[in-house]
């Protein structure tokens, strides 16, 4: 495991709902400021801002922040329901495959510790076995930007991953269905999409880059 130059920043607005929402609009600019690599810059900046703005508005109303609405807003993949059901619902609606691309949704299977599954949006490709994702509610009610994910599957097919639990430290392994790709009109870079192979039917950052993992907490 390599040492990392990433840092985790936590923003904790403790103001009135209206003030927090106003501040959160400014926080949306953090996404653009963090986008240092060419691939992450391809994420739609309007969608990034919209996704963070909705998170801030929900927290201002005292509502929970979930991974599904954030991933839907950021990726443009219009699927609803629990994260564990996204893979099945994507069938015949969106291309699915085993290869990560920027803008695709990584679909985590449900587990005992994560019974509703999880979804995250790929924001950068580091190597063929490491990506960076943006996602919500990995930590309760928080948005995590530029969090590293490594493929640790036996066949190098992204069916098992480890997620950066702390800067430069990767935690437990989680099973993954594969990647759901946005339609061409939503794709941040359609030319980067590779031919998709259908994985089996399922139940439900490199330190050298020097990018910083950020966690945004709206309380």
Helices and strands as residue ranges (DSSP letters): E 9-13, H 17-27, H 29-34, H 38-41, H 45-60, H 67-75, G 83-85, H 86-90, E 96-97, E 105-108, E 118-127, E 130-136, E 142-151, E 160-166, E 169-180, G 190-192, G 207-209, E 214-218
